[in-house]
Amino acid sequence: MVKILITGANGQLGRELQKQYKGKDVELIPTDVKDLDITDVKAVNKFVTEHKPDVIINCAAHTQVDKCEEQIDLAYKINAIGPKNLASAAYNIEAEIVQVSTDYVFNGEGNTELTEFDTPDPQTVYGRTKLDGENFVKTLNPKHYIVRTAWLYGDGNNFVKTMIKLSENHSELKVVDDQVGTPTSTVDLAKVIIKLLDDKNYGLFHCTCKGVCTWYDFAKEIFRLKNIDVNVIPCTTEEFPRPAKRPKYSVLRNYMLELTTGDITKQWQESLKDYIEDLHM
Ligand SMILES: NC(=O)c1ccc[n+]([C@@H]2O[C@H](COP(=O)([O-])OP(=O)(O)OC[C@H]3O[C@@H](n4cnc5c(N)ncnc54)[C@H](OP(=O)(O)O)[C@@H]3O)[C@@H](O)[C@H]2O)c1
């Protein structure tokens, strides 16, 4: 039976992977920071040597993009050193590693879809540290799957829940309409990760749902699906200055999936509909 260590298991993706693996012929070892702090090299080596997983899926990350701009050391520790520790511990026992990454590795200044063959150029601490994490994993363990995603929502804090909560005490909401990307459900992402592992399809992959929209379009669709009557007003990035620069156009094309085992992700509106139907807040 395949033994899978999940780090950051209490996060959005970690929870979804546990759900999808339930009932399957695998032994899961779900851990979060209190069980296994991925930044602690000794703890990681000890845990991995003792438990001997066949696969490590690293779902742990410092995902608060704005906070990363101030918490630079912490961002490097969690997003770069953590994956380094896991990749090398996995290598020592010949295990595979899945590292999850982000559209923020690109500068987002173009206007065409970005494939795995495009050159990263991160503009934020979060993006830089996540790219360093990718590079450590690539260098330290040939049996790697690096999966970049974007605009992720699932069981945890995310844009969908924030919008719904805000609508409870606002009749009007301003939402940015000049950043383009693809909302992606953890359901689609977890399915792709499981398929990559089943197929032993190593390498770098983009994985978002299909289609594109702005945050404004995303918000409008959330309220339409939830039947919430709120006036959504489009605004510009300049009207909402944030510590971390946001990419203007960070549409990832799942090109490597298309060229290899096939792209099983859904259109973003379809996955959002499924998510909202199941959502209990
Ligand atoms: N969320 C997005 O929009 C988005 C977009 C693109 C890519 N991604 C990437 O997708 C992956 C999954 O994201 P997500 O949204 O599921 O993240 P998440 O919900 O923020 O979960 C991350 C988990 O990692 C844990 N963690 C933090 N530091 C740790 C440490 N030192 N050791 C072990 N665990 C630690 C967190 O615990 P605490 O909560 O206790 O800190 C949390 O449970 C990440 O690699 C992220 O960079 C996310």
The ligand as an SDF file (V2000), in Angstrom:
LIG
                    3D

 48 52  0  0  0  0  0  0  0  0999 V2000
   -4.4250   30.0400   -1.7950 N   0  0  0  0  0  0  0  0  0  0  0  0
   -4.1680   30.4340   -3.0330 C   0  0  0  0  0  0  0  0  0  0  0  0
   -4.8710   31.2750   -3.6270 O   0  0  0  0  0  0  0  0  0  0  0  0
   -3.0070   29.8340   -3.7880 C   0  0  0  0  0  0  0  0  0  0  0  0
   -2.7460   30.2940   -5.0930 C   0  0  0  0  0  0  0  0  0  0  0  0
   -1.6680   29.7350   -5.7760 C   0  0  0  0  0  0  0  0  0  0  0  0
   -0.8930   28.7610   -5.1990 C   0  0  0  0  0  0  0  0  0  0  0  0
   -1.1590   28.3490   -3.9240 N   0  0  0  0  0  0  0  0  0  0  0  0
   -0.3040   27.3280   -3.3320 C   0  0  0  0  0  0  0  0  0  0  0  0
   -1.1040   26.1720   -3.1020 O   0  0  0  0  0  0  0  0  0  0  0  0
   -0.6340   25.4800   -1.9600 C   0  0  0  0  0  0  0  0  0  0  0  0
   -1.7860   25.2000   -1.0140 C   0  0  0  0  0  0  0  0  0  0  0  0
   -2.3650   26.4420   -0.6450 O   0  0  0  0  0  0  0  0  0  0  0  0
   -3.5580   26.5190    0.4090 P   0  0  0  0  0  0  0  0  0  0  0  0
   -4.4340   27.6490   -0.0190 O   0  0  0  0  0  0  0  0  0  0  0  0
   -4.1200   25.1630    0.6170 O   0  0  0  0  0  0  0  0  0  0  0  0
   -2.7330   26.9840    1.6930 O   0  0  0  0  0  0  0  0  0  0  0  0
   -3.2930   27.2580    3.1660 P   0  0  0  0  0  0  0  0  0  0  0  0
   -4.7460   27.0000    3.2340 O   0  0  0  0  0  0  0  0  0  0  0  0
   -2.7390   28.5800    3.5770 O   0  0  0  0  0  0  0  0  0  0  0  0
   -2.5680   26.0960    4.0180 O   0  0  0  0  0  0  0  0  0  0  0  0
   -1.2170   26.0910    4.2860 C   0  0  0  0  0  0  0  0  0  0  0  0
   -1.0090   25.2060    5.4820 C   0  0  0  0  0  0  0  0  0  0  0  0
    0.4050   25.1460    5.7540 O   0  0  0  0  0  0  0  0  0  0  0  0
    0.5500   25.2200    7.1610 C   0  0  0  0  0  0  0  0  0  0  0  0
    1.8970   25.6500    7.5110 N   0  0  0  0  0  0  0  0  0  0  0  0
    2.3960   26.9050    7.6010 C   0  0  0  0  0  0  0  0  0  0  0  0
    3.6650   26.8810    7.9950 N   0  0  0  0  0  0  0  0  0  0  0  0
    4.0040   25.5810    8.1700 C   0  0  0  0  0  0  0  0  0  0  0  0
    5.1780   24.9140    8.5820 C   0  0  0  0  0  0  0  0  0  0  0  0
    6.2840   25.5880    8.9100 N   0  0  0  0  0  0  0  0  0  0  0  0
    5.1690   23.5640    8.6600 N   0  0  0  0  0  0  0  0  0  0  0  0
    4.0560   22.8560    8.3540 C   0  0  0  0  0  0  0  0  0  0  0  0
    2.9060   23.4350    7.9680 N   0  0  0  0  0  0  0  0  0  0  0  0
    2.8790   24.7840    7.8680 C   0  0  0  0  0  0  0  0  0  0  0  0
   -0.5070   26.2200    7.5710 C   0  0  0  0  0  0  0  0  0  0  0  0
   -0.7290   26.1820    8.9580 O   0  0  0  0  0  0  0  0  0  0  0  0
   -1.2020   27.5430    9.7000 P   0  0  0  0  0  0  0  0  0  0  0  0
   -2.4870   27.9230    9.0770 O   0  0  0  0  0  0  0  0  0  0  0  0
   -1.2680   27.1140   11.1220 O   0  0  0  0  0  0  0  0  0  0  0  0
   -0.1030   28.5490    9.4090 O   0  0  0  0  0  0  0  0  0  0  0  0
   -1.6870   25.7270    6.7490 C   0  0  0  0  0  0  0  0  0  0  0  0
   -2.3800   24.6850    7.4070 O   0  0  0  0  0  0  0  0  0  0  0  0
    0.4950   26.3390   -1.3790 C   0  0  0  0  0  0  0  0  0  0  0  0
    1.7300   25.8470   -1.8300 O   0  0  0  0  0  0  0  0  0  0  0  0
    0.2580   27.7100   -1.9870 C   0  0  0  0  0  0  0  0  0  0  0  0
    1.4560   28.4540   -2.0960 O   0  0  0  0  0  0  0  0  0  0  0  0
   -2.2090   28.8570   -3.2200 C   0  0  0  0  0  0  0  0  0  0  0  0
  1  2  1  0
  2  3  2  0
  2  4  1  0
  4  5  1  0
  4 48  2  0
  5  6  2  0
  6  7  1  0
  7  8  2  0
  8  9  1  0
  8 48  1  0
  9 10  1  0
  9 46  1  0
 10 11  1  0
 11 12  1  0
 11 44  1  0
 12 13  1  0
 13 14  1  0
 14 15  2  0
 14 16  1  0
 14 17  1  0
 17 18  1  0
 18 19  2  0
 18 20  1  0
 18 21  1  0
 21 22  1  0
 22 23  1  0
 23 24  1  0
 23 42  1  0
 24 25  1  0
 25 26  1  0
 25 36  1  0
 26 27  1  0
 26 35  1  0
 27 28  2  0
 28 29  1  0
 29 30  1  0
 29 35  2  0
 30 31  1  0
 30 32  2  0
 32 33  1  0
 33 34  2  0
 34 35  1  0
 36 37  1  0
 36 42  1  0
 37 38  1  0
 38 39  2  0
 38 40  1  0
 38 41  1  0
 42 43  1  0
 44 45  1  0
 44 46  1  0
 46 47  1  0
M  CHG  2   8   1  16  -1
M  END
$$$$
